């Protein structure tokens, strides 16, 4: 790996053909498409490499407010340089243009560095046409290694700071015992994914008053693993704008990425404003179709020790959020707990049985949740149906009772985020039961819930308003027990009244929403019925 020295471009006729600033990102996008043809989609997924389409790059670049004569830009994980090209294109179009742009681009993939170098040549030529001096360097080292090394020395010498940072960081988990995790901890960064590591280092390298625009998975907005990052982000960055892509597929359409993504724009300044702009679009190919300004307190509740970031894109969502926040109970108030299933199947192989038999008890997987109830045994599938009640298995089991189960992960085919069902001991005769680890279960001090309360709780969790509200802070397919604890719930009396309306079968979603609106929400809540886009037509989520 080499470090390419600063090169002044565009002043000495490096390129004979002047590229118009308006053509920059389109010219560079040919490099992106060329790389995608050469690099297998699975390889890109393994490496966490999803390159930015031109529409998304332009949207990101348009968010910068910077107004300086000389701008230093950081592009970490630059790829072919699409984001830098979009930034330069944006600056060249400004009425008050900067006099100088200095770019530092990190890219470790040798197959991309050649394209990146050509992109920077194009940027230099575009700047020349706009009367802007352009300098750049490519650092062919790992951004985390270099960033941590730089931050280690901040007490010994002055380190470089950037005015702007634009990022589409790689998405990949970091093992808890990996050298990368240890290295990050040395500079006070605690995180479990490369994308939040990139964002953390970029924020540390920003100058006071500097701006960051980044596209990343929305998964950091909730969940226990990203709590340290959320705390750091909110303490370091004044978030000014959040852009939500309502379609999972459109943002990185050529890569078939199903992860929900958002764009974050903010400045490294003491909090100067009390508002945040939320914008939404169908995907990278569409113009912004929703724009609203909220108070910062609506983004993160002051009393929320988990720092959940709630992104409400429209007035319907805002109304649902108000209704949910006005509910009267927490799980603690209801004397209900939620836990994760105890059976991790690959660790309990010696207890697992393909079919029920003497000395076995039911083993419930997510596939057993069907139309609001647990169906066991269920034909098909390749998972064991039972667990042997042998010495050592006792700690994996719970006692007979009525439990409310929620899938921890929803599949690509499922439209709802929260999928709940009742485990009814009257339908499944067994003194014990095992819940697999991909299930969360609601219980009361380790035992079952009253039947009507359980039915009402299941109906509430399966309703459209709850699904829509949950999506405001949950941007991935995982439903953590922490997320469920963070919700507010109806009173016990409301849940029992709702439960009394549930018979042997759960109603269809529209009828269920009408029941929940009548029993739980104010009379005008009927307008939220099926508000969550694309809900399935049945409760077989």
C-alpha positions as CSV (number, residue, x, y, z in Angstrom):
1,X,0.0,0.0,0.0
2,X,1.2,3.5,-0.8
3,X,0.3,7.0,0.2
4,X,-0.1,9.2,-2.8
5,X,1.2,12.7,-2.1
6,X,-0.9,15.8,-2.5
7,X,-1.4,16.6,-6.2
8,X,-2.5,19.9,-7.5
9,X,-4.8,19.2,-10.4
10,X,-6.5,21.3,-13.0
11,X,-4.0,24.1,-13.0
12,X,-1.4,22.6,-15.4
13,X,-3.5,21.1,-18.2
14,X,-3.5,17.5,-16.9
15,X,-6.6,16.9,-19.1
16,X,-7.1,18.4,-22.5
17,X,-10.9,18.1,-22.5
18,X,-12.7,20.3,-20.0
19,X,-15.5,18.4,-18.3
20,X,-18.5,20.6,-17.5
21,X,-19.3,20.6,-13.8
22,X,-22.9,19.5,-14.7
23,X,-21.4,16.3,-16.3
24,X,-19.2,15.3,-13.4
25,X,-21.3,12.7,-11.5
26,X,-22.7,11.3,-14.7
27,X,-19.2,10.8,-16.1
28,X,-18.0,9.1,-12.9
29,X,-21.1,6.9,-12.7
30,X,-19.7,4.9,-15.7
31,X,-16.9,3.8,-13.4
32,X,-19.4,2.6,-10.8
33,X,-21.3,0.6,-13.3
34,X,-18.1,-0.9,-14.7
35,X,-17.0,-2.0,-11.3
36,X,-20.4,-3.6,-10.6
37,X,-20.1,-5.6,-13.7
38,X,-16.7,-6.9,-12.7
39,X,-17.3,-7.5,-9.0
40,X,-19.6,-10.3,-8.1
41,X,-22.7,-9.2,-6.1
42,X,-22.0,-11.7,-3.4
43,X,-18.4,-10.4,-3.1
44,X,-19.7,-6.8,-2.7
45,X,-22.1,-8.0,0.0
46,X,-19.3,-9.8,1.9
47,X,-17.1,-6.8,1.7
48,X,-20.0,-4.5,2.6
49,X,-19.4,-2.5,-0.6
50,X,-22.5,-0.8,-2.0
51,X,-21.7,2.1,-4.3
52,X,-23.7,5.3,-4.4
53,X,-26.0,5.9,-7.4
54,X,-25.8,9.4,-8.9
55,X,-29.2,10.6,-7.6
56,X,-28.4,9.7,-4.0
57,X,-24.9,11.2,-4.3
58,X,-26.4,14.5,-5.6
59,X,-29.0,14.6,-2.8
60,X,-26.2,14.1,-0.2
61,X,-24.0,16.8,-1.7
62,X,-26.9,19.3,-1.8
63,X,-27.2,19.2,2.0
64,X,-23.9,20.9,2.7
65,X,-24.2,24.4,3.9
66,X,-20.5,25.1,4.0
67,X,-19.5,28.6,2.9
68,X,-15.7,28.9,3.0
69,X,-13.1,30.1,0.6
70,X,-11.0,26.9,1.2
71,X,-12.7,23.6,1.9
72,X,-11.0,20.4,3.0
73,X,-13.1,17.3,2.3
74,X,-12.9,13.8,3.7
75,X,-14.3,10.9,1.7
76,X,-13.6,7.7,3.7
77,X,-14.2,4.5,1.8
78,X,-14.3,6.5,-1.4
79,X,-14.8,3.7,-3.9
80,X,-14.7,5.1,-7.4
81,X,-15.2,8.7,-6.0
82,X,-19.0,9.2,-6.7
83,X,-19.5,11.2,-3.5
84,X,-16.5,13.5,-4.1
85,X,-17.6,14.1,-7.6
86,X,-21.1,15.0,-6.4
87,X,-19.6,17.4,-3.8
88,X,-17.4,19.1,-6.3
89,X,-20.3,19.3,-8.8
90,X,-22.3,21.0,-6.1
91,X,-19.6,23.5,-5.2
92,X,-19.0,24.4,-8.9
93,X,-22.7,25.3,-9.2
94,X,-22.8,27.6,-6.2
95,X,-23.3,31.3,-6.7
96,X,-20.5,32.0,-4.2
97,X,-17.9,29.3,-5.0
98,X,-15.0,28.4,-2.8
99,X,-11.6,29.4,-4.1
100,X,-10.0,26.0,-3.2
101,X,-11.1,22.4,-2.6
102,X,-8.7,19.9,-1.0
103,X,-9.9,16.3,-1.0
104,X,-8.5,13.4,1.1
105,X,-9.9,10.1,-0.2
106,X,-9.4,6.8,1.5
107,X,-9.7,3.6,-0.5
108,X,-8.0,0.3,0.3
109,X,-9.4,-1.8,-2.6
110,X,-6.7,-1.8,-5.3
111,X,-9.3,-2.6,-8.0
112,X,-11.0,0.7,-7.3
113,X,-8.0,3.1,-6.8
114,X,-7.5,3.5,-10.6
115,X,-11.1,4.6,-11.1
116,X,-10.8,6.9,-8.1
117,X,-7.7,8.5,-9.5
118,X,-9.5,9.2,-12.8
119,X,-12.5,10.6,-10.9
120,X,-10.2,13.1,-9.1
121,X,-8.7,14.1,-12.5
122,X,-12.3,14.8,-13.7
123,X,-13.0,16.8,-10.5
124,X,-9.8,18.8,-11.1
125,X,-10.8,19.6,-14.6
126,X,-14.4,20.5,-13.6
127,X,-13.0,22.8,-10.9
128,X,-10.7,24.4,-13.5
129,X,-13.7,25.3,-15.6
130,X,-15.4,26.9,-12.5
131,X,-12.3,28.8,-11.5
132,X,-11.6,26.7,-8.4
133,X,-8.2,25.4,-7.4
134,X,-8.3,21.7,-6.7
135,X,-5.9,19.5,-4.7
136,X,-6.3,15.8,-3.8
137,X,-4.6,12.8,-2.3
138,X,-5.6,9.1,-2.2
139,X,-4.6,7.2,0.9
140,X,-4.5,3.5,0.1
141,X,-4.7,2.3,3.7
142,X,-7.5,1.1,5.9
143,X,-9.4,4.2,7.2
144,X,-9.9,2.7,10.6
145,X,-6.2,1.9,11.0
146,X,-5.1,5.3,9.8
147,X,-7.8,7.2,11.7
148,X,-7.0,5.5,15.0
149,X,-3.3,6.0,14.5
150,X,-4.0,9.7,13.9
151,X,-6.2,10.1,16.9
152,X,-3.7,8.3,19.1
153,X,-1.3,11.2,18.4
154,X,-3.8,14.0,19.0
155,X,-2.2,14.8,22.4
156,X,1.3,14.8,21.0
157,X,0.8,17.0,17.9
158,X,-1.8,18.9,16.0
159,X,-3.8,16.5,13.8
160,X,-5.5,17.4,10.5
161,X,-9.1,18.4,10.7
162,X,-11.6,18.5,7.9
163,X,-14.3,21.1,7.1
164,X,-16.6,18.5,5.5
165,X,-17.0,14.7,5.5
166,X,-19.1,12.8,3.0
167,X,-19.4,9.0,3.5
168,X,-21.0,5.9,2.3
169,X,-19.2,3.6,4.7
170,X,-19.0,-0.3,4.4
171,X,-21.5,-2.3,6.3
172,X,-20.0,-5.3,8.1
173,X,-20.0,-6.6,11.7
174,X,-16.9,-6.3,13.9
175,X,-16.2,-9.2,16.1
176,X,-16.1,-8.3,19.8
177,X,-12.6,-9.9,20.2
178,X,-11.1,-8.7,16.9
179,X,-8.0,-6.4,16.7
180,X,-10.2,-3.8,15.0
181,X,-12.6,-3.7,18.1
182,X,-9.6,-3.4,20.4
183,X,-8.1,-0.6,18.3
184,X,-11.3,1.4,18.3
185,X,-11.6,1.1,22.1
186,X,-8.2,2.7,22.4
187,X,-9.7,6.0,21.1
188,X,-13.0,5.6,23.0
189,X,-15.1,4.1,20.3
190,X,-17.4,1.2,21.2
191,X,-19.3,-0.2,18.3
192,X,-20.1,-3.5,16.6
193,X,-20.2,-2.5,12.9
194,X,-17.8,-0.9,10.4
195,X,-20.2,1.8,9.3
196,X,-20.6,3.2,12.8
197,X,-16.8,3.0,13.3
198,X,-16.2,5.0,10.1
199,X,-18.8,7.6,11.2
200,X,-17.2,7.9,14.7
201,X,-13.7,8.4,13.3
202,X,-14.9,10.9,10.7
203,X,-16.7,12.9,13.4
204,X,-13.5,13.0,15.5
205,X,-11.5,14.2,12.5
206,X,-14.0,17.0,11.7
207,X,-13.1,20.5,12.8
208,X,-15.4,22.4,15.1
209,X,-18.2,23.7,13.0
210,X,-17.4,21.1,10.3
211,X,-20.3,19.2,8.5
212,X,-20.9,15.6,8.0
213,X,-23.3,14.0,5.4
214,X,-23.4,10.2,5.4
215,X,-25.7,7.5,4.1
216,X,-25.9,4.5,6.4
217,X,-28.2,1.7,7.6
218,X,-30.9,2.9,9.8
219,X,-30.2,0.1,12.3
220,X,-28.2,2.4,14.6
221,X,-31.3,4.2,15.6
222,X,-32.3,1.6,18.2
223,X,-31.2,-1.6,19.9
224,X,-28.6,-2.2,22.7
225,X,-25.6,-2.8,20.4
226,X,-25.6,0.8,19.0
227,X,-26.4,2.6,22.3
228,X,-22.8,3.8,22.8
229,X,-22.7,5.1,19.2
230,X,-26.0,6.9,19.5
231,X,-24.8,8.6,22.7
232,X,-21.6,9.7,21.0
233,X,-23.4,10.8,17.9
234,X,-25.9,12.9,19.7
235,X,-23.3,14.5,22.0
236,X,-20.9,15.3,19.0
237,X,-23.2,16.1,16.1
238,X,-26.0,18.7,15.9
239,X,-28.3,16.8,13.5
240,X,-29.9,19.2,11.1
241,X,-31.5,16.8,8.6
242,X,-32.5,13.2,8.2
243,X,-33.6,11.8,4.9
244,X,-35.5,8.5,4.8
245,X,-35.8,6.2,1.8
246,X,-39.3,4.6,2.0
247,X,-38.2,1.8,-0.4
248,X,-35.6,-0.6,0.8
249,X,-34.7,-1.6,-2.8
250,X,-34.4,1.7,-4.5
251,X,-31.5,3.3,-2.7
252,X,-28.9,0.8,-3.9
253,X,-31.1,-0.7,-6.6
254,X,-28.3,-2.3,-8.6
255,X,-27.1,-4.3,-5.5
256,X,-30.5,-5.5,-4.3
257,X,-29.9,-4.1,-0.8
258,X,-32.8,-4.7,1.6
259,X,-31.3,-2.8,4.5
260,X,-33.2,0.4,5.3
261,X,-31.0,3.4,4.7
262,X,-31.0,7.0,5.8
263,X,-28.9,10.1,5.1
264,X,-27.7,12.1,8.1
265,X,-26.6,15.7,7.9
266,X,-25.3,17.6,10.8
267,X,-22.6,20.0,12.1
268,X,-20.0,19.6,14.8
269,X,-21.2,22.6,16.8
270,X,-22.7,23.3,20.1
271,X,-26.5,23.0,19.7
272,X,-27.5,26.1,17.8
273,X,-31.0,25.2,16.7
274,X,-33.8,23.2,18.3
275,X,-35.3,21.8,15.1
276,X,-34.5,19.0,12.7
277,X,-35.8,18.6,9.1
278,X,-37.1,15.2,8.1
279,X,-37.5,14.4,4.4
280,X,-38.6,11.3,2.7
281,X,-38.6,9.9,-0.8
282,X,-39.5,6.6,-2.4
283,X,-35.9,5.9,-3.3
284,X,-32.9,7.3,-4.9
285,X,-34.6,7.8,-8.2
286,X,-37.4,10.0,-6.8
287,X,-37.6,13.6,-5.7
288,X,-38.2,14.4,-2.1
289,X,-42.0,14.1,-1.6
290,X,-42.3,14.9,2.1
291,X,-40.6,17.6,4.1
292,X,-41.4,18.4,7.7
293,X,-39.6,20.2,10.6
294,X,-39.7,18.8,14.1
295,X,-38.5,19.8,17.5
296,X,-35.3,18.0,18.5
297,X,-37.2,16.6,21.5
298,X,-39.4,14.7,19.1
299,X,-36.3,13.0,17.6
300,X,-34.9,11.8,21.0
301,X,-36.9,11.9,24.2
302,X,-35.0,13.7,26.9
303,X,-35.9,10.9,29.4
304,X,-34.8,8.0,27.1
305,X,-31.7,6.5,28.5
306,X,-31.4,4.3,25.4
307,X,-31.1,7.4,23.1
308,X,-33.5,5.8,20.6
309,X,-33.7,8.0,17.5
310,X,-37.3,8.3,16.2
311,X,-37.8,9.4,12.6
312,X,-41.3,10.4,11.7
313,X,-41.6,11.2,8.1
314,X,-45.2,12.5,7.7
315,X,-48.1,13.9,9.7
316,X,-49.9,10.5,9.8
317,X,-46.8,9.1,11.5
318,X,-46.6,12.1,13.8
319,X,-50.3,11.6,14.9
320,X,-49.6,7.9,15.5
321,X,-46.6,8.8,17.6
322,X,-48.7,11.2,19.7
323,X,-51.3,8.5,20.3
324,X,-48.7,5.9,21.3
325,X,-47.0,8.3,23.7
326,X,-50.2,9.1,25.4
327,X,-50.9,5.4,26.3
328,X,-51.0,4.9,30.0
329,X,-48.8,1.9,30.8
330,X,-45.3,0.5,30.7
331,X,-44.7,-3.2,30.9
332,X,-43.6,-2.7,34.5
333,X,-47.0,-1.1,35.3
334,X,-48.7,-4.1,33.8
335,X,-46.4,-6.5,35.8
336,X,-45.3,-8.0,32.5
337,X,-41.7,-8.9,31.4
338,X,-40.3,-9.7,28.0
339,X,-37.4,-12.1,27.5
340,X,-35.6,-13.8,24.6
341,X,-36.2,-17.5,24.0
342,X,-33.7,-19.7,25.9
343,X,-33.1,-22.4,23.4
344,X,-30.2,-21.7,21.1
345,X,-30.5,-24.8,18.9
346,X,-26.9,-25.3,17.9
347,X,-25.9,-25.3,21.6
348,X,-28.7,-27.7,22.6
349,X,-28.3,-30.3,19.9
350,X,-28.2,-33.2,22.3
351,X,-31.7,-32.3,23.6
352,X,-33.4,-31.7,20.2
353,X,-35.7,-34.2,18.6
354,X,-37.1,-34.2,15.1
355,X,-40.5,-35.4,16.2
356,X,-42.5,-35.3,19.5
357,X,-42.3,-38.5,21.5
358,X,-42.2,-39.9,25.0
359,X,-40.2,-37.6,27.4
360,X,-40.3,-34.6,25.0
361,X,-41.9,-31.2,25.2
362,X,-42.8,-28.7,22.4
363,X,-40.1,-26.6,20.8
364,X,-41.5,-23.4,19.3
365,X,-39.8,-21.7,16.4
366,X,-40.9,-18.5,14.6
367,X,-42.5,-20.6,11.9
368,X,-45.0,-21.9,14.4
369,X,-46.5,-18.4,14.8
370,X,-49.5,-18.5,12.5
371,X,-52.6,-16.2,12.3
372,X,-52.2,-14.9,15.8
373,X,-51.8,-18.3,17.5
374,X,-49.0,-20.8,17.9
375,X,-49.5,-23.9,15.7
376,X,-47.6,-27.0,16.9
377,X,-46.6,-29.3,15.6
378,X,-46.6,-27.8,12.1
379,X,-46.0,-29.8,9.0
380,X,-43.0,-29.1,6.8
381,X,-39.8,-27.2,7.6
382,X,-36.4,-28.6,8.5
383,X,-36.3,-27.7,12.2
384,X,-36.8,-30.1,15.1
385,X,-40.3,-30.2,16.6
386,X,-39.4,-31.1,20.2
387,X,-36.9,-31.0,23.0
388,X,-36.2,-33.8,25.3
389,X,-36.9,-33.1,29.0
390,X,-33.7,-34.5,30.2
391,X,-31.3,-33.4,33.0
392,X,-29.7,-30.2,31.9
393,X,-32.6,-29.1,29.7
394,X,-34.7,-27.7,32.6
395,X,-33.0,-24.3,32.4
396,X,-34.0,-24.0,28.7
397,X,-37.8,-24.6,29.4
398,X,-40.6,-22.5,30.8
399,X,-43.7,-23.8,32.7
400,X,-47.1,-24.4,31.1
401,X,-49.0,-21.1,30.6
402,X,-50.3,-18.5,28.2
403,X,-47.5,-16.6,26.6
404,X,-47.4,-13.9,24.0
405,X,-44.6,-14.6,21.5
406,X,-43.0,-12.1,19.0
407,X,-40.6,-13.0,16.2
408,X,-37.2,-11.5,16.7
409,X,-36.6,-11.3,12.9
410,X,-39.0,-10.8,10.1
411,X,-38.3,-12.4,6.7
412,X,-38.0,-10.5,3.4
413,X,-41.5,-11.7,2.5
414,X,-43.2,-10.4,5.7
415,X,-44.8,-7.0,5.5
416,X,-45.1,-6.3,9.3
417,X,-42.2,-5.6,11.6
418,X,-43.9,-7.0,14.8
419,X,-45.4,-10.4,14.4
420,X,-47.1,-11.6,17.6
421,X,-49.0,-14.8,18.5
422,X,-50.5,-16.5,21.6
423,X,-49.1,-19.7,23.0
424,X,-52.3,-21.3,24.4
425,X,-51.7,-24.3,26.7
426,X,-55.3,-25.4,26.1
427,X,-54.3,-26.1,22.4
428,X,-50.9,-27.7,23.2
429,X,-51.0,-30.1,26.1
430,X,-47.6,-30.0,27.8
431,X,-46.3,-29.1,31.3
432,X,-43.2,-27.5,29.8
433,X,-42.3,-25.7,26.6
434,X,-39.2,-24.5,24.9
435,X,-39.0,-21.2,23.0
436,X,-36.2,-20.9,20.5
437,X,-33.8,-18.0,20.6
438,X,-35.4,-16.2,17.6
439,X,-38.5,-15.6,19.7
440,X,-39.2,-13.0,22.4
441,X,-41.9,-14.0,24.9
442,X,-44.0,-11.9,27.3
443,X,-44.5,-13.5,30.7
444,X,-45.2,-12.6,34.4
445,X,-42.3,-13.4,36.6
446,X,-41.4,-16.4,34.5
447,X,-44.9,-17.8,34.2
448,X,-47.8,-17.3,31.9
449,X,-50.2,-14.4,31.5
450,X,-54.0,-14.2,32.1
451,X,-55.7,-15.4,29.0
452,X,-57.7,-12.2,28.1
453,X,-54.7,-10.0,28.9
454,X,-52.6,-12.1,26.5
455,X,-55.1,-12.0,23.7
456,X,-55.4,-8.2,24.1
457,X,-51.7,-7.8,24.1
458,X,-51.3,-9.9,21.0
459,X,-54.0,-7.9,19.2
460,X,-52.4,-4.6,20.2
461,X,-49.0,-5.7,19.0
462,X,-50.4,-6.9,15.6
463,X,-52.2,-3.6,14.9
464,X,-51.2,-1.1,12.2
465,X,-50.6,1.9,14.5
466,X,-48.1,-0.1,16.6
467,X,-46.3,-1.4,13.4
468,X,-46.1,2.2,12.0
469,X,-44.8,3.6,15.3
470,X,-42.3,0.8,15.7
471,X,-40.8,1.6,12.2
472,X,-40.1,5.2,13.3
473,X,-37.2,4.0,15.4
474,X,-36.5,0.5,14.1
475,X,-34.9,0.4,10.6
476,X,-34.1,-3.2,10.3
477,X,-35.8,-6.6,10.5
478,X,-34.8,-7.3,14.1
479,X,-37.2,-6.8,17.1
480,X,-35.2,-6.7,20.3
481,X,-36.6,-7.2,23.8
482,X,-35.3,-3.7,24.6
483,X,-37.4,-2.3,21.8
484,X,-40.5,-4.0,23.1
485,X,-39.8,-2.7,26.6
486,X,-39.5,0.8,25.3
487,X,-43.1,0.9,24.0
488,X,-46.0,2.3,25.9
489,X,-49.0,0.0,26.3
490,X,-52.7,0.3,27.0
491,X,-53.9,-0.3,30.6
492,X,-54.7,-3.8,31.8
493,X,-58.4,-3.1,31.6
494,X,-58.1,-1.9,28.0
495,X,-56.1,-5.0,27.0
496,X,-58.5,-7.3,28.7
497,X,-61.5,-5.7,27.1
498,X,-59.8,-6.0,23.7
499,X,-58.9,-9.6,24.4
500,X,-62.5,-10.4,25.2
501,X,-63.3,-9.7,21.5
502,X,-60.9,-12.2,20.2
503,X,-62.4,-15.6,19.7
504,X,-60.8,-18.9,18.4
505,X,-59.5,-17.0,15.3
506,X,-57.9,-13.6,15.0
507,X,-59.8,-11.1,12.8
508,X,-58.3,-9.8,9.5
509,X,-56.1,-6.7,9.8
510,X,-58.8,-4.1,9.0
511,X,-61.2,-5.5,11.6
512,X,-58.3,-5.9,14.1
513,X,-57.4,-2.2,13.6
514,X,-61.0,-1.2,14.2
515,X,-61.1,-3.1,17.5
516,X,-57.8,-1.6,18.6
517,X,-59.0,1.9,17.7
518,X,-62.2,1.5,19.6
519,X,-60.7,0.0,22.7
520,X,-57.3,1.8,22.9
521,X,-57.0,5.0,20.8
522,X,-59.2,8.1,20.6
523,X,-62.2,8.0,18.2
524,X,-60.2,9.7,15.4
525,X,-57.6,6.9,15.5
526,X,-59.6,5.1,12.8
527,X,-57.7,7.2,10.2
528,X,-54.6,5.2,11.1
529,X,-56.1,1.9,10.2
530,X,-53.7,0.0,7.9
531,X,-51.6,3.2,7.9
532,X,-48.4,1.2,7.6
533,X,-47.7,0.8,3.9
534,X,-47.8,-2.6,2.3
535,X,-49.3,-4.6,5.2
536,X,-50.2,-8.2,4.4
537,X,-53.8,-9.1,3.9
538,X,-53.8,-11.7,6.6
539,X,-52.3,-12.3,10.0
540,X,-50.1,-15.0,8.6
541,X,-47.3,-12.4,8.5
